[in-house]
Amino acid sequence: MIVMHRPSWLVDVALRNPDFALHQLARRYGVQYVVAGHVHQMLRLELEGVTYLSMPSSGGHLRLSGLYEDGWFFGHALVEVRANSIDFQIREAGPPHGRGRRTKLADWGMAGLVERGQRESSPARPNTPVPHGSFGP
């Protein structure tokens, strides 16, 4: 896994161009995931077996539509790494900054949720206080 702040790969991957240095390195060394922040939008793109992720906002402002379905929300990813697999759970912040929705990585695409209005699992527990300055569990 490669983790970076800015998604320098975004335009190349969106245009399906495999001819850039980071992608060539990822392919050469068997990297499965390239993860970035900066954009503050949850996106998942794939190119030649490498999954590229733009993570949701962890506190910065939300841009454009500001809609959850478009990937604009406050949240984080819970990543479980095992010997032969990596599992991502995308977690939206709970109240007052979000609804505590949880989704699988496969639910997201290059324009937000793959299926609009799709299933959402394990919402935040009602009446669970969120400490000041925190964005949920």
C-alpha positions in Angstrom: 0.0 0.0 0.0 1.2 3.5 -0.9 -0.2 6.4 1.2 0.3 10.0 0.3 -1.3 13.4 0.8 -2.0 14.6 -2.7 -3.5 12.3 -5.3 -1.0 13.2 -8.1 -2.4 10.2 -9.9 -6.0 11.4 -10.1 -6.1 12.7 -13.7 -4.0 9.9 -15.2 -6.2 7.2 -13.5 -9.4 8.9 -14.4 -8.3 9.1 -18.0 -7.2 5.4 -17.9 -3.5 6.3 -18.6 -1.1 3.7 -17.2 2.0 5.6 -18.4 3.0 7.5 -15.3 5.8 6.7 -12.9 3.8 6.0 -9.7 1.6 3.5 -11.5 4.6 1.7 -13.1 6.2 1.4 -9.6 2.9 0.2 -8.1 2.6 -2.5 -10.8 6.3 -3.5 -10.5 6.1 -4.1 -6.8 2.6 -5.6 -6.6 1.0 -2.7 -4.8 -2.8 -3.2 -4.4 -3.8 0.2 -3.0 -2.7 3.8 -3.5 -4.4 6.1 -0.9 -4.5 9.9 -0.8 -6.3 12.7 1.0 -6.2 16.3 0.0 -9.3 16.3 -2.2 -11.6 15.5 0.8 -13.9 13.4 -1.4 -14.4 9.6 -1.2 -13.5 8.1 -4.6 -12.4 4.7 -5.8 -10.8 4.1 -9.2 -9.0 1.1 -10.6 -6.3 0.8 -13.2 -4.6 -2.5 -14.2 -5.2 -4.2 -10.9 -4.2 -1.2 -8.7 -7.0 0.4 -6.6 -6.6 4.2 -6.2 -8.5 5.8 -3.3 -9.2 9.4 -2.4 -10.4 9.5 1.2 -13.2 11.6 2.7 -12.6 14.7 4.7 -11.3 14.4 8.2 -12.0 18.0 9.1 -11.4 20.3 6.2 -14.2 21.9 4.3 -16.5 20.0 1.9 -16.6 21.2 -1.7 -18.9 21.1 -4.7 -22.2 19.5 -3.9 -21.4 18.6 -0.3 -23.6 15.5 -0.7 -22.7 12.2 0.9 -23.7 10.3 -2.2 -21.1 12.3 -4.2 -18.4 11.4 -1.7 -18.4 14.7 0.2 -18.5 13.9 3.9 -16.5 13.8 7.1 -15.2 10.4 7.9 -12.4 7.9 7.9 -11.5 4.4 6.9 -11.1 1.4 9.2 -8.5 -0.7 7.5 -7.9 -4.3 8.5 -4.7 -5.9 7.2 -4.4 -9.6 7.3 -1.7 -11.9 5.8 -3.5 -12.3 2.5 -6.1 -9.5 2.4 -6.8 -5.9 3.1 -10.4 -4.9 4.1 -11.6 -1.3 4.1 -14.7 0.0 5.9 -15.6 3.6 5.1 -17.1 5.3 8.1 -19.0 8.6 8.0 -18.7 10.8 11.2 -21.6 10.6 13.6 -23.8 13.5 14.7 -23.5 16.4 14.5 -21.2 16.2 11.5 -22.8 13.2 9.8 -25.1 10.3 10.1 -22.6 7.6 11.0 -23.1 5.6 7.8 -20.8 2.7 7.0 -20.0 1.3 3.6 -17.6 -1.1 1.9 -14.9 0.1 -0.4 -16.6 -1.5 -3.3 -19.7 0.7 -2.8 -17.7 3.7 -4.0 -16.6 4.6 -7.6 -15.0 7.5 -9.4 -18.1 9.7 -8.9 -19.2 8.8 -5.4 -21.5 6.0 -4.4 -21.9 3.4 -7.2 -25.6 2.9 -6.5 -27.3 6.1 -5.3 -29.6 5.6 -2.3 -28.0 2.2 -1.7 -27.9 0.2 1.5 -26.1 1.7 4.4 -25.1 -0.4 7.4 -24.6 0.2 11.1 -25.6 3.8 11.5 -24.2 5.6 14.5 -26.0 4.8 17.8 -28.6 7.5 18.6 -27.9 9.6 21.6 -24.1 8.8 21.5 -22.3 12.1 22.4 -19.5 13.1 20.1 -16.7 14.9 22.0 -16.0 18.4 20.9 -13.5 18.4 18.1 -14.1 14.8 17.3 -15.8 13.4 14.2 -17.2 10.2 15.7 -16.2 6.7 16.7 
